[in-house]
Amino acid sequence: MVEVRRRIGTVCQKHRLRPPARATLYNTLSKIEGHTFLASRLPQHVSDALYNLAPDARVPGRQLVFYCFNYGSLAAASYAAGLPWLDLYQASSLRGWRPRSRGLLHAVMRARAIA
């Protein structure tokens, strides 16, 4: 996030604009569309955590993180921990987390310096 703020600040300075506040950037991150993944291209241990999906279904990254940490095996949680940081950040604000799963997500986010 520090790098994102720096780059946006550089562009704003170049065009003589006031850079957005940090809160504005975080608010925007919560609203933008994240990554999507094709269910048929996911590893089997991840697919097992995403029950009742057709092979041609596209899964939003934040949902993939949520289901892997809450309902998946250790291998599925490990896969989700390596997903893009935006997906982890957006997943952290979803409702329905199990306490230990949320704790594991927050530990991964701290280790990767995400928010």
C-alpha positions in Angstrom: 0.0 0.0 0.0 2.9 2.3 0.7 4.1 1.8 -2.9 0.6 2.4 -4.3 0.3 5.7 -2.4 3.8 6.7 -3.5 3.0 6.1 -7.2 -0.4 7.9 -7.0 1.3 10.8 -5.2 3.9 11.0 -8.0 1.3 11.2 -10.7 -0.8 13.7 -8.8 2.2 15.9 -8.2 3.1 15.8 -11.9 -0.4 17.0 -12.8 -0.5 19.4 -9.9 -3.3 17.6 -8.1 -3.8 17.0 -4.5 -3.2 13.2 -3.8 -6.1 11.3 -2.2 -6.1 10.7 1.5 -5.1 7.2 2.7 -8.7 6.6 3.9 -9.9 7.3 0.3 -7.5 4.7 -1.1 -8.6 2.0 1.4 -12.2 2.8 0.7 -11.6 2.4 -3.0 -9.8 -0.9 -2.5 -12.9 -2.3 -0.8 -15.0 -1.4 -3.8 -12.9 -2.3 -6.9 -13.4 -5.6 -8.6 -10.7 -8.0 -7.6 -9.3 -11.1 -9.4 -11.5 -14.0 -10.6 -10.5 -17.6 -11.0 -11.9 -20.3 -13.2 -13.1 -23.2 -10.9 -11.8 -25.9 -13.3 -8.3 -24.5 -13.2 -7.9 -24.6 -9.4 -6.0 -27.3 -7.6 -8.2 -30.2 -6.3 -7.7 -29.3 -2.6 -9.0 -25.8 -3.4 -11.9 -27.1 -5.4 -12.9 -29.3 -2.4 -13.3 -26.2 -0.3 -15.6 -24.6 -2.9 -18.4 -27.1 -2.9 -21.3 -27.1 -5.5 -19.5 -25.1 -8.2 -19.8 -25.9 -11.9 -16.4 -26.3 -13.6 -17.0 -23.2 -15.8 -17.8 -21.0 -12.8 -15.7 -17.9 -12.1 -14.9 -17.4 -8.5 -14.0 -13.9 -7.1 -10.7 -13.9 -5.3 -12.1 -12.7 -2.0 -14.6 -15.6 -2.0 -11.8 -18.0 -2.8 -9.8 -16.8 0.1 -12.8 -16.9 2.5 -13.7 -20.5 1.6 -10.1 -21.8 1.6 -9.4 -20.4 5.0 -12.8 -21.3 6.6 -13.6 -24.6 5.0 -10.5 -25.9 3.2 -7.6 -28.0 4.2 -4.2 -26.7 5.2 -3.1 -27.0 1.5 -6.1 -24.9 0.5 -5.3 -22.2 3.1 -1.7 -22.2 1.9 -2.8 -21.7 -1.7 -5.1 -18.8 -0.6 -2.3 -17.2 1.4 -0.3 -16.8 -1.8 -3.2 -15.1 -3.7 -2.8 -11.4 -4.7 -2.9 -9.0 -1.8 -6.1 -7.3 -2.9 -8.0 -10.5 -2.6 -6.7 -11.1 0.9 -7.6 -7.5 1.9 -11.1 -7.7 0.4 -11.7 -11.1 2.0 -10.8 -9.7 5.5 -13.9 -7.5 5.4 -16.4 -10.3 4.6 -18.8 -11.5 7.2 -19.0 -15.0 8.5 -15.4 -15.7 9.4 -14.6 -18.4 12.0 -12.4 -16.8 14.7 -9.4 -19.1 14.1 -9.7 -18.7 10.3 -9.8 -14.9 10.6 -6.8 -15.0 12.9 -4.9 -17.1 10.4 -5.8 -14.7 7.6 -4.7 -11.7 9.7 -1.4 -13.5 10.4 -0.8 -14.0 6.7 -1.7 -10.4 6.0 0.8 -9.2 8.7 3.5 -11.5 7.3 2.9 -10.1 3.8 2.7 -6.5 5.1 -0.9 -6.1 3.8 -2.8 -3.3 5.7 
